[in-house]
Amino acid sequence: MRTYTITAVARRLGICTRTIHLYVREGILQPGKESGRFVFTEKDMEELARIVRLRQDLDVNTAGIEVILEMRRKILALQKQIEHLTEGIEKEIQARIKDYLAESNKLPARPFRKDITKITVQEESD
């Protein structure tokens, strides 16, 4: 996994390193550390870009950013659960269809009877 220095991240996002340090100090960004220095993954940079948009474009304060990011994490977790449940349901449906087809193939073949019901329509005469 590729990592980036704080300087590279600041340059890439068009912000200063002090701003990144502030977000880390406020606890809304938690990058990794190597040799006592912050290192950022692509995921960290995406999160930081969200923080910057919320702060600069929408003027959201730190508490608001924390709430928004936490809600986003919860939504993503719920989406994963839904995907997992959907896969399970799809597998169950496929298994039941397979079982149904296997059972229906065991049934004796019955000839089609045309004479089961006859419908006649008579015209009314005046």
Secondary structure, 3 states (H helix, E strand, C coil): CCCEEHHHHHHHHCCCHHHHHHHHHHCCCCCEEECCEEEECHHHHHHHHHHHHHHHHCCCCHHHHHHHHHHHHHHHHHHHHHHHHHHHHHHHHHHHHHHHHHHHHHCCCCCCCCCCCCCCCCCCCC
